[in-house]
Every structure is written in C-alpha cells, then in structure tokens.
C-alpha cells in the first residue's frame, strides 16, 4: 500500500462496499500449501462463485470452495463480516500462495 494510488484505491473500494473497518494482515508461505496463522493452520478455499453470499465475499477468488471455505463463509455471513481477499482483482500468481 506504499505505492502511489494504492491507499486511494483501498479507500475507494471501502466506500463502494460500505466498509467502515478494514483489517490488513500479512501471511507467510509455510511450504505445505497452507497458511500459518496465529491460531494454527487454516486451509479454506472460498472459490470465485459468490451466489447467495454477495454481501460476504467478492467474485475474485480462485478455484472452487472446500468444506473449510463453506464454514468460513457461513461464519462471516452470520457475523456480518467480509472476506476481503475476494473483493479486489489480483494477478493469478498472487491469488494462491
């Protein structure tokens, strides 16, 4: 977000989706195909189809949803949260880590 225009783009998208809070986090590649978070391993794929979950996720996911992804979408929907990584278009190489 230190590049010119990135903060303005994020601010614009927050306004477009009527978001008041945005969490920015950093993930590290563990070499096993899973994210390492402070709560342990989480392997949730939400895919790119958001039919019925338009308020919870965008259309810029990758692949198809798995069981943990379904649980994540349900958790976010029931708590009025948004899966931010699916809101913005990213190069394919950056979608999967």
N, C-alpha and C positions, 0 to 999 in steps of 0.2 A: 504493500500500500504506500510505499515511499516514492513510487514513480509518479510523475506528473499526471494528474487527472484521475488517478485510482480512487482517492478519497471522495472526489466529487461523484464518481460513478457509483460507489457504495452508498453515498448519501442519497443519490437519486433513486437507486433501487429500493432503499429502505422506505423512502416516501411513497414509491409506487406500490409497494406491498403493505403499506401502512404499518411498518415495524417501528417500535419505539426503543427496543433494546436489541443489540446485536452482539453476539459472542464471537470472538475471534480466537481460534486456538491453533496450535501447531501440532502436527502428528509426525511421528518418526517411523520409518520403514524398519520392521524387525527382521526382514528377510524370510518370513514364513507366510506371507500373503495375508497377514492380519495386522490390524492397528494395535499398538500398545498404548493403552490409556492409563490414567491413574487408578482406574477401577478394575484393571485386568484386560484380557483380550475381548475384543468386540468385533465380530465379523458379520456385519449387517449390510446387505445389498438391497437398496430400495428400487433400483431399476429406473427406467425412464417413462413409465406409464403412471400417471397420477390420477386416473379416473376415479372419482369418489374421494380423492384426497387432495384436491386442488388447493385448499387452504393450508395444508400441512407440508406439501412438497411441490417443487417445480418440475419441469419436464427435462431437465438437463442431467439426469442420472445416467447410468450406464448398465447395460445388460438387463437381466430380469430380477425380480425381487426374490429373496430367500426367506426362510422362516424367521430369522432374526430381524430381517428388514420389515416384515409384516408386523412384528412385535414393536419395533421402533416407531413405525408409522402410527400404530394404534396408541402407543404411549404419548407421542407428540400430539395427536389429534385430541386425546382426552384431556390434555393439559394446555391446549391452545398454543403449542409450540410449532416452529417451522424448521424443517431440515434444510439448513442454509446452503449446503453444498450442491443442491439441485436447482437453486434459483438462477444461477448465473451460468452462461455458456463458458466452458473451458476447453482447451485443446485436449484431444483424446489422450495424449500421453500424461496429462495431469489428472484425469478422472480416476484412474486406478493407480494405487501405489502398492 
